[in-house]
């Protein structure tokens, strides 16, 4: 569990440093999106379309994977502690 927190902390710290460096050189989210010909509204609409597409597929996959995992977990021999 400690490894997860360490990894998240490192990612947050690296993102903070990268954001500070980009701000120092005058880059903003609007500038970067404009470079790709998009706006914030386009970005959020694309994100919403991605969630709308992926969420039903994740739930459908979980309906198959979770029961199989549960049966495997229940029927597996006990482990030594």
SELUM-662742 format. One record per atom (N, C-alpha, C): residue number from 1; x, y, z. Coordinates in steps of 0.2 Angstrom, whole numbers, plus 5000, padded with zeros to 4 digits. Example, Ala and Ser with C-alpha at 12.3 -4.5 7.8 and 13.67 -1.06 7.14 Angstrom:
<nodes>
NODE    n     u     v     w
NODE    1  5066  4972  5039
NODE    1  5062  4978  5039
NODE    1  5066  4984  5039
NODE    2  5064  4989  5035
NODE    2  5068  4995  5036
NODE    2  5064  5000  5039
</nodes>
This chain:
<nodes>
NODE    n     u     v     w
NODE    1  5004  4994  5000
NODE    1  5000  5000  5000
NODE    1  5004  5006  5000
NODE    2  5010  5006  5003
NODE    2  5015  5012  5004
NODE    2  5017  5013  4997
NODE    3  5018  5008  4993
NODE    3  5021  5009  4986
NODE    3  5016  5013  4982
NODE    4  5010  5012  4983
NODE    4  5005  5016  4979
NODE    4  5005  5023  4981
NODE    5  5005  5024  4987
NODE    5  5005  5031  4989
NODE    5  5012  5035  4987
NODE    6  5017  5031  4987
NODE    6  5024  5034  4985
NODE    6  5023  5036  4977
NODE    7  5020  5031  4973
NODE    7  5020  5032  4966
NODE    7  5015  5038  4965
NODE    8  5009  5038  4968
NODE    8  5005  5044  4967
NODE    8  5008  5051  4969
NODE    9  5012  5051  4974
NODE    9  5015  5057  4976
NODE    9  5021  5059  4971
NODE   10  5024  5054  4968
NODE   10  5029  5056  4963
NODE   10  5026  5059  4957
NODE   11  5020  5056  4955
NODE   11  5016  5058  4949
NODE   11  5014  5065  4950
NODE   12  5011  5066  4956
NODE   12  5009  5073  4958
NODE   12  5014  5078  4958
NODE   13  5020  5076  4961
NODE   13  5026  5081  4961
NODE   13  5028  5082  4954
NODE   14  5029  5077  4950
NODE   14  5031  5078  4943
NODE   14  5027  5082  4939
NODE   15  5020  5081  4940
NODE   15  5015  5086  4937
NODE   15  5015  5093  4939
NODE   16  5016  5094  4945
NODE   16  5017  5101  4948
NODE   16  5023  5104  4945
NODE   17  5029  5101  4945
NODE   17  5035  5104  4942
NODE   17  5034  5105  4934
NODE   18  5031  5100  4931
NODE   18  5030  5101  4924
NODE   18  5025  5107  4923
NODE   19  5020  5108  4926
NODE   19  5015  5113  4926
NODE   19  5018  5120  4927
NODE   20  5023  5120  4933
NODE   20  5026  5126  4934
NODE   20  5031  5128  4929
NODE   21  5034  5124  4926
NODE   21  5039  5125  4920
NODE   21  5035  5128  4914
NODE   22  5030  5124  4912
NODE   22  5026  5127  4907
NODE   22  5023  5134  4908
NODE   23  5021  5135  4914
NODE   23  5018  5142  4916
NODE   23  5024  5147  4915
NODE   24  5030  5145  4917
NODE   24  5035  5150  4917
NODE   24  5037  5152  4910
NODE   25  5036  5147  4905
NODE   25  5037  5148  4898
NODE   25  5031  5151  4894
NODE   26  5026  5152  4898
NODE   26  5020  5155  4895
NODE   26  5015  5151  4892
NODE   27  5015  5144  4893
NODE   27  5010  5140  4890
NODE   27  5005  5139  4895
NODE   28  4999  5139  4892
NODE   28  4992  5138  4896
NODE   28  4989  5132  4892
NODE   29  4984  5130  4896
NODE   29  4979  5124  4893
NODE   29  4976  5127  4887
NODE   30  4974  5133  4887
NODE   30  4970  5136  4881
NODE   30  4975  5136  4875
NODE   31  4982  5138  4876
NODE   31  4986  5138  4871
NODE   31  4988  5131  4868
NODE   32  4988  5127  4872
NODE   32  4990  5120  4870
NODE   32  4984  5117  4866
NODE   33  4978  5118  4868
NODE   33  4972  5116  4865
NODE   33  4971  5119  4858
NODE   34  4972  5126  4858
NODE   34  4972  5130  4852
NODE   34  4977  5127  4846
NODE   35  4983  5125  4849
NODE   35  4988  5122  4844
NODE   35  4985  5116  4840
NODE   36  4981  5112  4844
NODE   36  4978  5106  4841
NODE   36  4971  5108  4838
NODE   37  4969  5114  4838
NODE   37  4963  5116  4835
NODE   37  4957  5114  4839
NODE   38  4957  5115  4845
NODE   38  4952  5113  4849
NODE   38  4950  5118  4855
NODE   39  4945  5118  4858
NODE   39  4943  5122  4863
NODE   39  4942  5118  4870
NODE   40  4941  5121  4875
NODE   40  4940  5118  4881
NODE   40  4933  5114  4881
NODE   41  4928  5117  4877
NODE   41  4922  5114  4876
NODE   41  4923  5107  4872
NODE   42  4927  5108  4867
NODE   42  4928  5102  4863
NODE   42  4931  5096  4867
NODE   43  4936  5098  4871
NODE   43  4940  5093  4876
NODE   43  4935  5090  4880
NODE   44  4930  5094  4884
NODE   44  4926  5091  4888
NODE   44  4920  5087  4885
NODE   45  4918  5089  4879
NODE   45  4914  5085  4875
NODE   45  4917  5078  4873
NODE   46  4923  5078  4871
NODE   46  4927  5072  4869
NODE   46  4927  5068  4875
NODE   47  4929  5070  4881
NODE   47  4930  5067  4887
NODE   47  4923  5063  4889
NODE   48  4917  5067  4888
NODE   48  4911  5064  4889
NODE   48  4909  5059  4885
NODE   49  4911  5060  4878
NODE   49  4910  5054  4873
NODE   49  4914  5048  4875
NODE   50  4920  5049  4877
NODE   50  4924  5043  4879
NODE   50  4921  5039  4885
NODE   51  4919  5043  4890
NODE   51  4915  5040  4896
NODE   51  4909  5036  4894
NODE   52  4905  5040  4890
NODE   52  4899  5037  4887
NODE   52  4900  5030  4883
NODE   53  4905  5030  4880
NODE   53  4907  5024  4876
NODE   53  4910  5019  4880
NODE   54  4914  5020  4885
NODE   54  4918  5015  4889
NODE   54  4914  5012  4895
NODE   55  4910  5016  4898
NODE   55  4907  5014  4904
NODE   55  4902  5008  4903
NODE   56  4898  5008  4898
NODE   56  4894  5002  4897
NODE   56  4898  4995  4896
NODE   57  4904  4996  4892
NODE   57  4908  4991  4891
NODE   57  4912  4988  4897
NODE   58  4914  4993  4901
NODE   58  4917  4991  4907
NODE   58  4912  4987  4912
NODE   59  4906  4989  4912
NODE   59  4901  4986  4916
NODE   59  4899  4979  4913
NODE   60  4899  4978  4907
NODE   60  4897  4972  4903
NODE   60  4903  4967  4905
NODE   61  4909  4969  4904
NODE   61  4915  4965  4906
NODE   61  4915  4963  4913
NODE   62  4913  4968  4917
NODE   62  4913  4966  4925
NODE   62  4908  4960  4926
NODE   63  4903  4960  4922
NODE   63  4898  4955  4923
NODE   63  4900  4948  4922
NODE   64  4905  4948  4918
NODE   64  4908  4941  4916
NODE   64  4915  4940  4921
NODE   65  4919  4945  4922
NODE   65  4925  4944  4925
NODE   65  4924  4943  4932
NODE   66  4920  4947  4936
NODE   66  4920  4947  4943
NODE   66  4917  4940  4945
NODE   67  4912  4937  4942
NODE   67  4910  4931  4945
NODE   67  4915  4925  4944
NODE   68  4918  4926  4938
NODE   68  4924  4921  4937
NODE   68  4929  4921  4942
NODE   69  4931  4928  4944
NODE   69  4936  4929  4949
NODE   69  4934  4926  4955
NODE   70  4928  4928  4957
NODE   70  4925  4926  4964
NODE   70  4925  4918  4964
NODE   71  4923  4915  4959
NODE   71  4923  4908  4960
NODE   71  4930  4905  4960
NODE   72  4934  4908  4957
NODE   72  4941  4905  4957
NODE   72  4944  4907  4964
NODE   73  4942  4912  4967
NODE   73  4945  4914  4973
NODE   73  4942  4910  4979
NODE   74  4935  4908  4978
NODE   74  4932  4904  4983
NODE   74  4934  4897  4983
NODE   75  4935  4894  4977
NODE   75  4937  4887  4976
NODE   75  4944  4886  4976
NODE   76  4949  4891  4976
NODE   76  4956  4889  4976
NODE   76  4958  4887  4983
NODE   77  4963  4883  4983
NODE   77  4965  4880  4990
NODE   77  4968  4885  4994
NODE   78  4967  4884  5001
NODE   78  4970  4889  5005
NODE   78  4977  4891  5005
NODE   79  4979  4897  5006
NODE   79  4986  4898  5006
NODE   79  4989  4898  5013
NODE   80  4996  4897  5013
NODE   80  4999  4897  5019
NODE   80  5000  4904  5021
NODE   81  4999  4906  5027
NODE   81  5001  4913  5030
NODE   81  5007  4913  5032
</nodes>
